[in-house]
Amino acid sequence: MGKRIRKILFGDLFNIEEYEEYFSEMSREGLHLQKIGRYFAYFEEGEPSYLNYRIDIVKKDEKEIKIRQYKRKGWSFVSEKDSFLIFSSPENSGFHKILWWNSFLRGHNRGSIRKTGHLIIMNGSWKYEIIYSY
């Protein structure tokens, strides 16, 4: 078991693509994500490896279902923070990239987005989901 290292989390996990890439880069440097806290990400030192990380946004009552779905597709559950679930798989595993955006769109149609209070902003390659109440 390697040394535990914590690194401050800048920004918000809503910056999904940035954090997925950041966690992948850290694993290539031998720091493997173990846990996400309020202000810090906790890593364990080990051998460098090539891991893909995926962050999915889910409702509280759907967490266990999502974890099972990802596991069936070959992803390992790493950690969670609020409504974010974090998964990893080896880069050369051949597992399909799972996008939270696609799973969100499959579960909602345009009418339900307005009714449930979801506002989606798309800017270039970045996709944000802002949940508000009215």
HUGIDA-V700013 format. One record per residue. N is the residue number from 1. PHI is phi in radians with two decimals (NA if undefined). D_LAST is the distance of its C-alpha to the last C-alpha in Angstrom with 1 decimal. Layout:
N;PHI;D_LAST, N;PHI;D_LAST
This chain:
1;NA;48.8, 2;-1.48;48.0, 3;-1.22;46.8, 4;-1.52;43.2, 5;-2.26;41.5, 6;-2.02;38.2, 7;-2.29;36.5, 8;-1.19;33.6, 9;-1.59;30.4, 10;-1.68;29.4, 11;1.38;25.9, 12;-2.14;23.4, 13;-1.14;24.0, 14;-1.11;21.4, 15;-1.39;24.6, 16;-1.00;25.7, 17;-1.09;28.7, 18;-1.09;30.1, 19;-1.23;30.0, 20;-1.04;31.5, 21;-1.17;34.3, 22;-1.05;34.8, 23;-1.11;35.3, 24;-1.13;37.7, 25;-1.08;39.6, 26;-1.10;40.0, 27;-1.16;41.4, 28;-1.18;43.9, 29;-1.61;45.0, 30;1.58;45.5, 31;-1.95;42.3, 32;-1.89;40.4, 33;-1.03;36.9, 34;-2.04;36.9, 35;-2.79;33.7, 36;-2.02;30.6, 37;-1.85;29.9, 38;-1.16;27.4, 39;-2.08;29.4, 40;-2.25;32.3, 41;-1.84;33.3, 42;-1.88;36.5, 43;-2.07;39.2, 44;-2.07;42.6, 45;-1.22;45.6, 46;-2.93;47.5, 47;-1.23;49.1, 48;-1.02;47.2, 49;-2.57;45.6, 50;-1.78;43.5, 51;-2.04;40.2, 52;-1.66;37.1, 53;-2.01;33.9, 54;-2.27;30.6, 55;-2.04;27.2, 56;-2.15;24.6, 57;-1.82;21.0, 58;-2.38;20.5, 59;-1.36;18.6, 60;-0.93;20.5, 61;-1.31;22.0, 62;-1.88;23.3, 63;-1.02;25.2, 64;-1.10;28.6, 65;-1.10;28.4, 66;-1.09;27.7, 67;-1.06;30.5, 68;-1.12;32.9, 69;-1.09;32.0, 70;-1.12;32.7, 71;-1.05;35.8, 72;-1.09;37.1, 73;-1.58;36.8, 74;1.66;38.8, 75;-1.67;36.3, 76;-1.76;36.7, 77;-1.29;33.8, 78;-1.87;34.0, 79;-2.86;31.2, 80;-2.50;27.5, 81;-2.57;25.0, 82;0.94;21.6, 83;-1.68;20.3, 84;-1.74;23.1, 85;-1.99;26.4, 86;-2.08;29.5, 87;-2.22;32.5, 88;-2.43;35.8, 89;-2.68;38.7, 90;-1.03;42.0, 91;-1.05;41.9, 92;-1.70;44.8, 93;-1.32;43.8, 94;1.42;42.9, 95;-1.22;39.5, 96;-1.21;37.0, 97;-1.18;34.3, 98;-1.82;31.0, 99;-1.92;28.0, 100;-1.07;24.5, 101;-1.09;23.3, 102;-1.12;25.4, 103;-1.17;24.4, 104;-1.15;20.7, 105;-1.15;21.5, 106;-1.10;23.8, 107;-1.55;21.2, 108;-2.39;18.5, 109;-1.94;18.9, 110;-0.97;17.2, 111;-1.14;15.5, 112;-1.24;14.2, 113;-1.11;12.8, 114;-1.15;10.4, 115;-1.19;9.7, 116;-1.54;9.3, 117;1.51;7.0, 118;-1.66;10.3, 119;-2.10;11.5, 120;-1.98;15.3, 121;-2.04;17.6, 122;-2.00;21.3, 123;-2.37;23.9, 124;1.11;27.4, 125;-1.56;28.0, 126;-1.53;25.0, 127;-2.24;21.9, 128;-2.11;18.7, 129;-2.10;15.8, 130;-1.98;12.7, 131;-1.78;10.2, 132;-2.33;6.7, 133;-2.10;3.8, 134;-2.44;0.0
